[in-house]
Amino acid sequence: MKASRIAAAGAVAASAVFVLSAPAFAHVSVTPEGTAAKGGYATVNFKVPNERDNASTTKLEVNFPTEHPLASVMPAPVDGWKVEVTKSKLAKPVELHGEKIDEAVSKVTWTADGKGIEPGYFQKFPLSIGALPENTDELVFKALQTYSNKEVVRWIEVPQEGQEEPESPAPVLALSAAEDGHHGSAASDSGSGDAEDAEAASNETTEDAAAASSDTSDTTARVLGIVGIVVGAAGVAYGVLAGRRRSDA
């Protein structure tokens, strides 16, 4: 009995330690709504948890990778926050989908105009971004989280494959393979096939319609035939009854 009590107490203590240490694993992260395919556009959410018990998060700065510039970045409105999109000149112009650009978004900043993210809560900050690069498998966004007590947490450490997650990891957006027909080649290659399929579908539809019309005509003829038989039988019955009445008279 005594041993079981000690084991139970140990389990409770272990779970308490886990609960107390759990917030340390929370950090600023980024995830796409659906997929973030190379060469396409995506809506992503930066999730910001509050890790402090005595202060609110009042500011978030997200720095964009200059080695993989994004020409289009559009924020969605977030109640209680104002947003600022900063663009910077590129050291070297780059070509994106046949167009040369010499500037790109370098930072997006959200600043609370109210209470911010209070202890025990988190907030999502959505962005529409693109066109996503095709020559990398991920994008790293270094972020700074500022609290109401002026503390700044720097989420800037780049996770390395095969190593443990760093103490303050930067948000990383994984990119999926480019979607089929993204550049229009797949659509053009299959144009003739699509036309043939459409013609076949049209012919099939015509045949179905003709068959349906034939079935309808057959059904109508059968119904009229049955009605004629019923009416004829009724006439015969009426004639028999009328004859009997005359005989009785």
C-alpha positions, 0 to 999 in steps of 0.5 A: 500500500505504501509503495503504491502511494509513493508511486501515485505521488510520483506520477502526480509530481511528474505530471505537474512538472510537465504542465509547468514546463509545457509553456517553454515548448510554445513558440512563434510558428507559421503554418499554411491554410491548405498547401504552400506550393512552390511557384504559387500563392498561399495564405499563412498564419503566424501563431503567437502564444503568450509565454508570460504570466505577468505581461501581454504581447504587444508587438510582433515583427516578422522578417522576410528572407531576402535570399528568396524575396516575395513580391506580394505580401498582403495582411488580413485585418486583425481586431485590436492590431495595426499592421505595417508592411515594409519594403526594401531595395534588393542588393541585386534585382531578381527575376520572378516569373519573367519579371525583374523586381528590385524591391520586395517585402522585408518585414511585417509588423503588428502593433497592438492598439489595445490589450494585446495578447494577454497571459493564457492566450494566443493570436493568429496573424494571417498573410497572403504571400507569393509567388513562392520560390521554386528553388527551395524547400522552405522559407525561414522567417525570423521574428521578434516578440515584444511584451508589455514589460519591454521584454523582447524574445528573439525567435531567430535560431534556424533549425538544422536537420538532424539536430535538436530544436534550438531554444528560440527557433525561427518560424519555418514554412515548408513548401510542397511540390509545385502543383500540376499545370502551374505554368500552363504547360499541362493545360496546353498539352492536354488541350486536344485531349480535352476537346476529344473528351468534350465531344465524346461527352456531348455525343454520349449526352445526345444518345442518352437524351434520345434513349430517354425520349424513346423510353418516354414514348414507349411508356406513354404508349403503354399507358394509353393502351392500358387506359383504352383497355380499361375504358373498353371493358367498362363499356362492355360491362355497361352494355351487359347491365343495360341489356339485363335491365331491358330483359327484366322490364 
